[in-house]
Amino acid sequence: MMDPPSSSRLNPRKRRKDGSGPNGATELDGIPPKMSRLSFGLREPAPFSDEIEVDYSKPYVRLTLEEATRGTPLDRPVRVYADGIFDLFHSGHARALMQAKNLFPNTHLIVGVCSDELTHNLKGFTVMNESERYDAVQHCRYVDEVVRNAPWTLTPEFLAEHQIDFVAHDDIPYSSAGSDDVYKHIKEAGMFAPTQRTEGISTSDIITRIVRDYDVYARRNLQRGYTAKELNVSFINEKRYHLQERVDKVKKRVKDVEEKSKEFVQKVEEKSIDLIQKWEEKSREFIGNFLEMFGPEGALKHMLKEGKGRMLQAISPKQSPSSSPTHERSPSPSFRWPFSTKTPPSSPANRSRNQSAVAYDISEDEED
């Protein structure tokens, strides 16, 4: 495995605008050189411990916490051991192994998985058998080595056989096998490295969900093609599940129709509201125009007043003011009786008008 960069190489980088390195940094900023990625650990599953050749010629000397934290050479990684059942391998297991892998700069993670016989006797029945659990742990990217048939309690002989430096587990006391805490002697020896549990996810929680919603998952698998015998479902329950499935389909169709009808009614309401608003606007506009034309002070009234004034002015002649001088009318021609110089009798009103006519007549007689 590739050695992670040590703390001495992880110096903070300063950004420089005129630098030649990434983000404006230079070689003087302490940037660790790029190394080729060793991806073989991600291409193949982790090997089993009994398949690895161990060189026992070198004496095993356990590292101290200070030495492990400071960093070790590539050929002497810190060997960290983590054990468990790992039934229904989930993200909580992966996170715990990730923490164990990152406890020290150079870590070789060894994971022990207990067998079915030991687990069923001391903890309970598992969903996955031991082969499936071994395989699940092998394919976790943080695992370097897997120990099959791991012991429930770690003995000094087991620690020495696998040359374990530290044991990783959450620090909650684990009472089992007649002990208040199976990791008590590991803690007293200074070999315990605590990790944090992931809240909200565990094997027991997953099993609880399945048991709580048993009918749902039984119907689900029946739909997927599993037989009632494979699911250990009785004949009556099988028919009940099928009937419930049909009822659910009818309910779903009814619900879809209700939703579509609600959408249709909502669209109709929106359109009706728009039409009503437009009608109100048009009606207000019509009423305003009507009042503007035919109201008490509307344009029609003013037009009638103006027309009436013009008609009265046209019918009755204008009277001249009293102060203005009177204009005499031209005399109208008078009628004379034949062979008489006298004019016919006239009314008193026309006597003044005919005076000038008399003088005109006399002048004509003189000419005759």
BATISE-386599 format. One record per residue (C-alpha): y, z, x; residue number from 1; residue in one letter. Coordinates in Angstrom, 3 decimals, padded with zeros to 6 digits. Each point is the difference from the previous one (the first is absolute). Layout:
BEGIN
<y=Y z=Z x=X pos=NUM code=A>
...
end
This chain:
BEGIN
<y=000.000 z=000.000 x=000.000 pos=1 code=M>
<y=003.529 z=-000.647 x=001.096 pos=2 code=M>
<y=001.908 z=002.943 x=001.352 pos=3 code=D>
<y=003.077 z=000.707 x=-002.138 pos=4 code=P>
<y=003.292 z=000.127 x=001.889 pos=5 code=P>
<y=000.547 z=003.384 x=001.576 pos=6 code=S>
<y=003.038 z=002.122 x=-000.740 pos=7 code=S>
<y=001.508 z=-000.884 x=003.381 pos=8 code=S>
<y=000.147 z=-003.654 x=-001.027 pos=9 code=R>
<y=001.500 z=000.615 x=-003.421 pos=10 code=L>
<y=003.566 z=000.433 x=001.164 pos=11 code=N>
<y=002.694 z=-000.749 x=-002.546 pos=12 code=P>
<y=001.466 z=-003.453 x=000.302 pos=13 code=R>
<y=003.727 z=-000.730 x=000.035 pos=14 code=K>
<y=001.242 z=-003.164 x=-001.539 pos=15 code=R>
<y=002.213 z=-002.200 x=002.150 pos=16 code=R>
<y=001.796 z=-003.034 x=-001.294 pos=17 code=K>
<y=-000.329 z=-001.889 x=003.295 pos=18 code=D>
<y=-003.589 z=001.035 x=000.774 pos=19 code=G>
<y=-002.835 z=-002.409 x=000.482 pos=20 code=S>
<y=-002.757 z=002.040 x=-001.612 pos=21 code=G>
<y=-000.809 z=000.462 x=-003.700 pos=22 code=P>
<y=002.859 z=001.454 x=-002.038 pos=23 code=N>
<y=002.301 z=-000.398 x=002.993 pos=24 code=G>
<y=-002.029 z=002.347 x=002.244 pos=25 code=A>
<y=-000.759 z=-000.435 x=003.690 pos=26 code=T>
<y=-002.717 z=001.117 x=002.365 pos=27 code=E>
<y=002.035 z=003.062 x=000.969 pos=28 code=L>
<y=-000.239 z=001.370 x=-003.534 pos=29 code=D>
<y=-003.619 z=001.043 x=000.468 pos=30 code=G>
<y=-001.602 z=-002.453 x=-002.411 pos=31 code=I>
<y=-003.793 z=000.153 x=000.239 pos=32 code=P>
<y=-001.450 z=-003.356 x=001.037 pos=33 code=P>
<y=-001.887 z=-001.989 x=-002.608 pos=34 code=K>
<y=-003.767 z=000.210 x=000.295 pos=35 code=M>
<y=-002.678 z=-002.170 x=-001.502 pos=36 code=S>
<y=-001.566 z=001.446 x=-003.124 pos=37 code=R>
<y=-003.648 z=000.976 x=000.300 pos=38 code=L>
<y=-001.241 z=-000.897 x=-003.467 pos=39 code=S>
<y=-003.722 z=000.438 x=000.516 pos=40 code=F>
<y=000.218 z=003.373 x=-001.708 pos=41 code=G>
<y=001.184 z=-001.757 x=-003.147 pos=42 code=L>
<y=-002.584 z=-002.778 x=000.152 pos=43 code=R>
<y=-003.134 z=002.154 x=000.159 pos=44 code=E>
<y=-000.986 z=003.303 x=-001.615 pos=45 code=P>
<y=000.004 z=003.168 x=002.046 pos=46 code=A>
<y=-003.341 z=000.616 x=001.805 pos=47 code=P>
<y=-002.318 z=002.917 x=-000.654 pos=48 code=F>
<y=-000.098 z=002.731 x=002.613 pos=49 code=S>
<y=-003.734 z=-000.425 x=000.614 pos=50 code=D>
<y=000.596 z=-003.660 x=000.872 pos=51 code=E>
<y=002.507 z=000.736 x=002.789 pos=52 code=I>
<y=-001.076 z=000.601 x=003.582 pos=53 code=E>
<y=001.522 z=003.225 x=001.278 pos=54 code=V>
<y=000.438 z=000.740 x=003.680 pos=55 code=D>
<y=-001.045 z=003.613 x=000.404 pos=56 code=Y>
<y=000.321 z=-000.136 x=003.786 pos=57 code=S>
<y=003.625 z=001.016 x=-000.229 pos=58 code=K>
<y=000.556 z=003.634 x=-000.897 pos=59 code=P>
<y=001.593 z=000.636 x=-003.373 pos=60 code=Y>
<y=003.219 z=002.000 x=000.226 pos=61 code=V>
<y=001.800 z=000.597 x=-003.262 pos=62 code=R>
<y=003.701 z=-000.830 x=-000.058 pos=63 code=L>
<y=002.593 z=002.535 x=-000.948 pos=64 code=T>
<y=002.542 z=-000.591 x=-002.765 pos=65 code=L>
<y=002.788 z=-000.367 x=002.559 pos=66 code=E>
<y=-001.923 z=-002.603 x=002.010 pos=67 code=E>
<y=-000.932 z=-001.943 x=-003.109 pos=68 code=A>
<y=003.571 z=000.021 x=-001.292 pos=69 code=T>
<y=001.414 z=-001.072 x=003.353 pos=70 code=R>
<y=-002.308 z=-003.021 x=000.147 pos=71 code=G>
<y=-003.194 z=-000.889 x=001.795 pos=72 code=T>
<y=-001.199 z=-002.979 x=002.073 pos=73 code=P>
<y=-001.547 z=-002.973 x=-001.723 pos=74 code=L>
<y=-003.479 z=000.864 x=001.237 pos=75 code=D>
<y=000.280 z=003.574 x=-001.349 pos=76 code=R>
<y=001.173 z=-000.041 x=-003.618 pos=77 code=P>
<y=000.243 z=003.138 x=-002.090 pos=78 code=V>
<y=-003.211 z=000.165 x=-002.039 pos=79 code=R>
<y=000.841 z=001.212 x=-003.510 pos=80 code=V>
<y=-002.721 z=000.713 x=-002.554 pos=81 code=Y>
<y=000.425 z=-000.100 x=-003.800 pos=82 code=A>
<y=-002.838 z=000.482 x=-002.462 pos=83 code=D>
<y=-000.479 z=-000.290 x=-003.735 pos=84 code=G>
<y=-002.034 z=-001.414 x=-002.870 pos=85 code=I>
<y=002.271 z=-003.003 x=-000.653 pos=86 code=F>
<y=-001.476 z=-000.717 x=-003.423 pos=87 code=D>
<y=001.867 z=-002.735 x=-001.882 pos=88 code=L>
<y=002.069 z=-000.649 x=003.114 pos=89 code=F>
<y=003.658 z=-000.075 x=-001.085 pos=90 code=H>
<y=003.508 z=000.067 x=001.412 pos=91 code=S>
<y=-000.062 z=003.777 x=000.454 pos=92 code=G>
<y=-002.892 z=-000.358 x=002.442 pos=93 code=H>
<y=001.735 z=-002.845 x=001.836 pos=94 code=A>
<y=003.243 z=001.978 x=000.319 pos=95 code=R>
<y=-001.841 z=003.015 x=001.419 pos=96 code=A>
<y=-001.700 z=-002.172 x=002.618 pos=97 code=L>
<y=003.303 z=-001.682 x=000.801 pos=98 code=M>
<y=001.558 z=003.406 x=000.704 pos=99 code=Q>
<y=-002.926 z=000.959 x=002.212 pos=100 code=A>
<y=000.303 z=-003.267 x=001.913 pos=101 code=K>
<y=003.716 z=000.606 x=000.632 pos=102 code=N>
<y=-000.231 z=003.629 x=001.099 pos=103 code=L>
<y=000.339 z=-000.977 x=003.676 pos=104 code=F>
<y=001.265 z=-003.048 x=001.888 pos=105 code=P>
<y=-003.489 z=-001.002 x=001.182 pos=106 code=N>
<y=-002.613 z=000.955 x=-002.606 pos=107 code=T>
<y=-003.639 z=-000.942 x=-000.450 pos=108 code=H>
<y=-000.875 z=000.882 x=-003.608 pos=109 code=L>
<y=-003.573 z=001.036 x=-000.768 pos=110 code=I>
<y=-000.891 z=000.383 x=-003.698 pos=111 code=V>
<y=-003.072 z=001.898 x=-001.162 pos=112 code=G>
<y=-001.544 z=-000.803 x=-003.401 pos=113 code=V>
<y=-002.498 z=002.410 x=-001.542 pos=114 code=C>
<y=-003.279 z=-001.269 x=-001.384 pos=115 code=S>
<y=-001.024 z=-000.048 x=-003.669 pos=116 code=D>
<y=-002.525 z=002.798 x=000.366 pos=117 code=E>
<y=002.466 z=002.368 x=001.660 pos=118 code=L>
<y=002.812 z=-000.879 x=-002.406 pos=119 code=T>
<y=-002.093 z=000.341 x=-003.156 pos=120 code=H>
<y=-001.233 z=003.414 x=001.107 pos=121 code=N>
<y=003.344 z=001.471 x=001.066 pos=122 code=L>
<y=002.643 z=-001.834 x=-002.063 pos=123 code=K>
<y=-001.434 z=-002.103 x=-002.794 pos=124 code=G>
<y=-001.185 z=-003.404 x=-001.026 pos=125 code=F>
<y=001.889 z=-003.018 x=001.328 pos=126 code=T>
<y=000.800 z=-003.310 x=-001.670 pos=127 code=V>
<y=-000.605 z=-002.028 x=003.162 pos=128 code=M>
<y=-003.084 z=000.444 x=002.146 pos=129 code=N>
<y=000.234 z=000.773 x=003.686 pos=130 code=E>
<y=-000.375 z=-003.612 x=001.127 pos=131 code=S>
<y=002.938 z=-001.069 x=-002.185 pos=132 code=E>
<y=002.095 z=002.895 x=001.266 pos=133 code=R>
<y=-000.831 z=-000.799 x=003.627 pos=134 code=Y>
<y=000.985 z=-003.605 x=-000.548 pos=135 code=D>
<y=003.283 z=000.925 x=-001.709 pos=136 code=A>
<y=001.062 z=002.217 x=002.910 pos=137 code=V>
<y=-001.053 z=-002.600 x=002.547 pos=138 code=Q>
<y=002.460 z=-002.487 x=-001.457 pos=139 code=H>
<y=002.995 z=002.310 x=000.160 pos=140 code=C>
<y=002.409 z=-001.333 x=002.617 pos=141 code=R>
<y=000.762 z=003.431 x=001.496 pos=142 code=Y>
<y=-003.637 z=000.874 x=000.817 pos=143 code=V>
<y=-001.385 z=-000.590 x=003.494 pos=144 code=D>
<y=-003.449 z=001.541 x=-000.420 pos=145 code=E>
<y=-002.176 z=001.236 x=-002.898 pos=146 code=V>
<y=-002.530 z=002.847 x=000.173 pos=147 code=V>
<y=-002.786 z=-000.299 x=-002.548 pos=148 code=R>
<y=-001.667 z=003.086 x=-001.471 pos=149 code=N>
<y=002.834 z=002.227 x=001.197 pos=150 code=A>
<y=-000.568 z=003.784 x=-000.084 pos=151 code=P>
<y=001.659 z=002.168 x=-002.638 pos=152 code=W>
<y=001.058 z=002.593 x=002.569 pos=153 code=T>
<y=001.025 z=-001.061 x=003.492 pos=154 code=L>
<y=-001.983 z=001.625 x=002.763 pos=155 code=T>
<y=000.947 z=000.225 x=003.706 pos=156 code=P>
<y=-002.941 z=-002.250 x=000.804 pos=157 code=E>
<y=001.267 z=-002.696 x=-002.359 pos=158 code=F>
<y=003.543 z=000.251 x=001.430 pos=159 code=L>
<y=-001.330 z=-000.346 x=003.534 pos=160 code=A>
<y=-002.344 z=-002.855 x=-000.874 pos=161 code=E>
<y=002.832 z=-002.114 x=-001.352 pos=162 code=H>
<y=002.559 z=001.338 x=002.519 pos=163 code=Q>
<y=002.419 z=000.995 x=-002.750 pos=164 code=I>
<y=003.431 z=001.319 x=000.970 pos=165 code=D>
<y=001.477 z=000.768 x=-003.422 pos=166 code=F>
<y=-001.128 z=000.147 x=-003.618 pos=167 code=V>
<y=002.331 z=-001.375 x=-002.671 pos=168 code=A>
<y=000.011 z=001.244 x=-003.597 pos=169 code=H>
<y=002.442 z=001.403 x=-002.516 pos=170 code=D>
<y=000.788 z=003.654 x=000.668 pos=171 code=D>
<y=-001.138 z=001.244 x=-003.430 pos=172 code=I>
<y=-002.992 z=002.350 x=000.503 pos=173 code=P>
<y=-003.186 z=-001.876 x=-000.874 pos=174 code=Y>
<y=-002.477 z=002.485 x=-001.427 pos=175 code=S>
<y=-003.579 z=-001.241 x=-000.056 pos=176 code=S>
<y=-003.483 z=000.790 x=001.244 pos=177 code=A>
<y=000.566 z=003.754 x=-000.291 pos=178 code=G>
<y=003.209 z=-000.089 x=002.077 pos=179 code=S>
<y=003.592 z=000.581 x=-001.043 pos=180 code=D>
<y=001.120 z=-002.753 x=002.357 pos=181 code=D>
<y=-002.400 z=-002.309 x=001.836 pos=182 code=V>
<y=002.781 z=-000.831 x=002.495 pos=183 code=Y>
<y=000.801 z=003.614 x=000.838 pos=184 code=K>
<y=-001.678 z=-000.017 x=003.418 pos=185 code=H>
<y=001.676 z=-003.349 x=000.813 pos=186 code=I>
<y=003.415 z=001.481 x=-000.773 pos=187 code=K>
<y=-000.737 z=003.054 x=002.125 pos=188 code=E>
<y=-000.990 z=-002.246 x=002.913 pos=189 code=A>
<y=003.333 z=-001.864 x=-000.147 pos=190 code=G>
<y=-001.677 z=-003.312 x=-000.807 pos=191 code=M>
<y=001.309 z=-000.404 x=-003.549 pos=192 code=F>
<y=002.610 z=-002.693 x=-000.745 pos=193 code=A>
<y=001.281 z=000.224 x=-003.601 pos=194 code=P>
<y=000.682 z=-003.012 x=-002.221 pos=195 code=T>
<y=001.601 z=-000.259 x=-003.442 pos=196 code=Q>
<y=-001.820 z=-000.742 x=-003.237 pos=197 code=R>
<y=001.207 z=-002.812 x=-002.245 pos=198 code=T>
<y=000.967 z=001.441 x=-003.366 pos=199 code=E>
<y=-001.099 z=-001.701 x=-003.198 pos=200 code=G>
<y=-003.072 z=-001.758 x=001.356 pos=201 code=I>
<y=-003.493 z=001.313 x=000.703 pos=202 code=S>
<y=-003.593 z=-000.864 x=-000.768 pos=203 code=T>
<y=-000.166 z=002.714 x=-002.643 pos=204 code=S>
<y=003.125 z=-001.379 x=-001.686 pos=205 code=D>
<y=-001.487 z=-003.498 x=-000.158 pos=206 code=I>
<y=-003.261 z=001.295 x=-001.500 pos=207 code=I>
<y=002.012 z=002.058 x=-002.515 pos=208 code=T>
<y=001.834 z=-003.113 x=-001.159 pos=209 code=R>
<y=-003.285 z=-001.869 x=-000.509 pos=210 code=I>
<y=-001.629 z=002.862 x=-001.895 pos=211 code=V>
<y=003.090 z=000.566 x=-002.142 pos=212 code=R>
<y=000.193 z=-003.676 x=-001.006 pos=213 code=D>
<y=-003.736 z=-000.605 x=-000.073 pos=214 code=Y>
<y=000.061 z=-002.068 x=-003.218 pos=215 code=D>
<y=002.696 z=-002.269 x=001.381 pos=216 code=V>
<y=-001.916 z=-000.778 x=003.190 pos=217 code=Y>
<y=-003.312 z=-000.348 x=-001.843 pos=218 code=A>
<y=001.537 z=-002.587 x=-002.338 pos=219 code=R>
<y=001.641 z=-001.684 x=002.999 pos=220 code=R>
<y=-003.333 z=-000.453 x=001.794 pos=221 code=N>
<y=-001.718 z=-001.170 x=-003.173 pos=222 code=L>
<y=002.643 z=-002.719 x=-000.242 pos=223 code=Q>
<y=-000.628 z=-000.883 x=003.647 pos=224 code=R>
<y=-003.647 z=-000.753 x=-000.756 pos=225 code=G>
<y=-001.745 z=003.266 x=000.837 pos=226 code=Y>
<y=-002.818 z=000.981 x=-002.335 pos=227 code=T>
<y=-000.203 z=003.236 x=-001.917 pos=228 code=A>
<y=-003.078 z=000.928 x=002.006 pos=229 code=K>
<y=001.875 z=-000.405 x=003.281 pos=230 code=E>
<y=002.802 z=002.183 x=-001.310 pos=231 code=L>
<y=-002.428 z=002.535 x=-001.501 pos=232 code=N>
<y=001.605 z=-000.526 x=-003.419 pos=233 code=V>
<y=-002.027 z=000.571 x=-003.157 pos=234 code=S>
<y=-000.510 z=-002.675 x=-002.641 pos=235 code=F>
<y=002.319 z=001.724 x=-002.471 pos=236 code=I>
<y=002.767 z=000.410 x=002.554 pos=237 code=N>
<y=-000.360 z=-003.628 x=001.040 pos=238 code=E>
<y=000.525 z=-001.160 x=-003.595 pos=239 code=K>
<y=002.865 z=002.444 x=-000.377 pos=240 code=R>
<y=001.666 z=-001.375 x=003.116 pos=241 code=Y>
<y=-000.374 z=-003.581 x=-001.224 pos=242 code=H>
<y=001.424 z=000.937 x=-003.395 pos=243 code=L>
<y=002.875 z=001.818 x=001.635 pos=244 code=Q>
<y=000.658 z=-003.034 x=002.145 pos=245 code=E>
<y=000.256 z=-002.217 x=-003.090 pos=246 code=R>
<y=002.290 z=002.518 x=-001.690 pos=247 code=V>
<y=002.201 z=000.072 x=003.096 pos=248 code=D>
<y=000.213 z=-003.796 x=-000.014 pos=249 code=K>
<y=001.077 z=000.030 x=-003.668 pos=250 code=V>
<y=002.571 z=002.701 x=000.755 pos=251 code=K>
<y=001.306 z=-002.033 x=002.897 pos=252 code=K>
<y=000.360 z=-003.088 x=-002.190 pos=253 code=R>
<y=001.790 z=002.009 x=-002.680 pos=254 code=V>
<y=002.257 z=001.493 x=002.625 pos=255 code=K>
<y=000.783 z=-003.448 x=001.384 pos=256 code=D>
<y=000.841 z=-001.247 x=-003.504 pos=257 code=V>
<y=002.208 z=003.034 x=-000.602 pos=258 code=E>
<y=001.819 z=-000.557 x=003.269 pos=259 code=E>
<y=000.505 z=-003.686 x=-000.777 pos=260 code=K>
<y=001.211 z=000.826 x=-003.526 pos=261 code=S>
<y=002.368 z=002.605 x=001.401 pos=262 code=K>
<y=001.358 z=-002.562 x=002.436 pos=263 code=E>
<y=000.403 z=-002.519 x=-002.848 pos=264 code=F>
<y=001.749 z=002.542 x=-002.247 pos=265 code=V>
<y=002.222 z=001.017 x=002.873 pos=266 code=Q>
<y=000.968 z=-003.625 x=000.643 pos=267 code=K>
<y=000.703 z=-000.538 x=-003.725 pos=268 code=V>
<y=002.120 z=003.138 x=-000.098 pos=269 code=E>
<y=001.941 z=-001.115 x=003.045 pos=270 code=E>
<y=000.598 z=-003.422 x=-001.516 pos=271 code=K>
<y=000.970 z=001.494 x=-003.378 pos=272 code=S>
<y=002.401 z=002.360 x=001.702 pos=273 code=I>
<y=001.546 z=-002.943 x=001.838 pos=274 code=D>
<y=000.300 z=-001.973 x=-003.238 pos=275 code=L>
<y=001.577 z=002.952 x=-001.821 pos=276 code=I>
<y=002.482 z=000.504 x=002.799 pos=277 code=Q>
<y=000.899 z=-003.682 x=-000.002 pos=278 code=K>
<y=000.302 z=000.027 x=-003.820 pos=279 code=W>
<y=002.271 z=003.046 x=000.165 pos=280 code=E>
<y=002.167 z=-001.688 x=002.608 pos=281 code=E>
<y=000.228 z=-003.190 x=-002.093 pos=282 code=K>
<y=000.700 z=001.975 x=-003.182 pos=283 code=S>
<y=002.782 z=001.942 x=001.707 pos=284 code=R>
<y=001.438 z=-003.248 x=001.271 pos=285 code=E>
<y=-000.211 z=-001.589 x=-003.487 pos=286 code=F>
<y=001.598 z=003.009 x=-001.696 pos=287 code=I>
<y=002.764 z=000.066 x=002.578 pos=288 code=G>
<y=000.721 z=-003.703 x=-000.494 pos=289 code=N>
<y=-000.047 z=000.415 x=-003.798 pos=290 code=F>
<y=002.442 z=002.909 x=000.105 pos=291 code=L>
<y=002.168 z=-001.880 x=002.424 pos=292 code=E>
<y=000.220 z=-002.887 x=-002.474 pos=293 code=M>
<y=-000.152 z=001.648 x=-003.449 pos=294 code=F>
<y=001.025 z=003.606 x=000.700 pos=295 code=G>
<y=003.198 z=001.717 x=-001.245 pos=296 code=P>
<y=001.840 z=-001.139 x=003.076 pos=297 code=E>
<y=-002.106 z=-003.080 x=000.589 pos=298 code=G>
<y=001.024 z=-003.480 x=000.923 pos=299 code=A>
<y=-000.505 z=-001.281 x=-003.561 pos=300 code=L>
<y=002.604 z=002.362 x=-001.403 pos=301 code=K>
<y=002.568 z=-001.129 x=002.534 pos=302 code=H>
<y=-000.808 z=-003.626 x=-000.750 pos=303 code=M>
<y=000.479 z=000.591 x=-003.753 pos=304 code=L>
<y=003.298 z=001.741 x=000.578 pos=305 code=K>
<y=001.245 z=-002.855 x=002.146 pos=306 code=E>
<y=-001.162 z=-002.581 x=-002.549 pos=307 code=G>
<y=001.611 z=001.874 x=-002.878 pos=308 code=K>
<y=003.313 z=000.217 x=001.870 pos=309 code=G>
<y=-000.039 z=-003.738 x=000.685 pos=310 code=R>
<y=-000.794 z=-000.833 x=-003.616 pos=311 code=M>
<y=002.856 z=002.173 x=-001.303 pos=312 code=L>
<y=002.347 z=-001.533 x=002.519 pos=313 code=Q>
<y=-000.982 z=-003.476 x=-001.099 pos=314 code=A>
<y=000.339 z=000.752 x=-003.748 pos=315 code=I>
<y=003.384 z=001.826 x=-000.037 pos=316 code=S>
<y=003.042 z=-001.715 x=001.714 pos=317 code=P>
<y=001.948 z=001.900 x=002.506 pos=318 code=K>
<y=003.189 z=001.669 x=-001.301 pos=319 code=Q>
<y=003.072 z=-000.448 x=002.132 pos=320 code=S>
<y=001.685 z=003.167 x=001.057 pos=321 code=P>
<y=003.227 z=001.002 x=-001.866 pos=322 code=S>
<y=002.134 z=-000.102 x=003.097 pos=323 code=S>
<y=-000.833 z=-003.626 x=000.770 pos=324 code=S>
<y=002.459 z=-002.702 x=-001.333 pos=325 code=P>
<y=-001.019 z=-001.846 x=-003.138 pos=326 code=T>
<y=-000.816 z=-003.652 x=000.299 pos=327 code=H>
<y=001.221 z=-002.290 x=-002.801 pos=328 code=E>
<y=-002.543 z=-002.317 x=-001.453 pos=329 code=R>
<y=000.703 z=-003.639 x=-000.270 pos=330 code=S>
<y=001.099 z=-001.028 x=-003.497 pos=331 code=P>
<y=-002.632 z=-001.481 x=-002.143 pos=332 code=S>
<y=000.853 z=-003.231 x=-001.782 pos=333 code=P>
<y=001.307 z=000.514 x=-003.540 pos=334 code=S>
<y=-000.959 z=-001.983 x=-003.056 pos=335 code=F>
<y=002.747 z=-001.757 x=-001.888 pos=336 code=R>
<y=-000.139 z=-001.123 x=-003.572 pos=337 code=W>
<y=000.473 z=-003.632 x=-000.434 pos=338 code=P>
<y=003.556 z=-001.105 x=-000.618 pos=339 code=F>
<y=001.234 z=003.522 x=000.549 pos=340 code=S>
<y=001.746 z=001.671 x=002.780 pos=341 code=T>
<y=-001.166 z=003.417 x=-001.066 pos=342 code=K>
<y=-003.072 z=001.630 x=001.345 pos=343 code=T>
<y=-002.531 z=001.595 x=-002.253 pos=344 code=P>
<y=000.336 z=003.667 x=-000.686 pos=345 code=P>
<y=-001.443 z=002.226 x=002.707 pos=346 code=S>
<y=-001.062 z=003.539 x=000.169 pos=347 code=S>
<y=002.361 z=002.611 x=001.343 pos=348 code=P>
<y=-002.125 z=000.351 x=003.063 pos=349 code=A>
<y=000.393 z=-003.659 x=000.869 pos=350 code=N>
<y=003.729 z=-000.289 x=-000.776 pos=351 code=R>
<y=001.046 z=000.985 x=003.487 pos=352 code=S>
<y=-002.476 z=-002.441 x=001.451 pos=353 code=R>
<y=001.309 z=-002.859 x=-002.137 pos=354 code=N>
<y=003.679 z=000.445 x=000.831 pos=355 code=Q>
<y=-000.261 z=-002.159 x=003.022 pos=356 code=S>
<y=-001.870 z=-002.584 x=-002.034 pos=357 code=A>
<y=002.943 z=-000.283 x=-002.461 pos=358 code=V>
<y=002.350 z=-000.885 x=002.738 pos=359 code=A>
<y=-002.458 z=-002.600 x=001.171 pos=360 code=Y>
<y=-000.153 z=-001.540 x=-003.468 pos=361 code=D>
<y=003.779 z=-000.263 x=-000.295 pos=362 code=I>
<y=000.227 z=-001.842 x=003.205 pos=363 code=S>
<y=-002.572 z=-002.476 x=-001.206 pos=364 code=E>
<y=002.021 z=-000.621 x=-003.268 pos=365 code=D>
<y=003.021 z=-000.721 x=001.983 pos=366 code=E>
<y=-001.854 z=-002.597 x=001.951 pos=367 code=E>
<y=-001.251 z=-001.567 x=-003.245 pos=368 code=D>
end
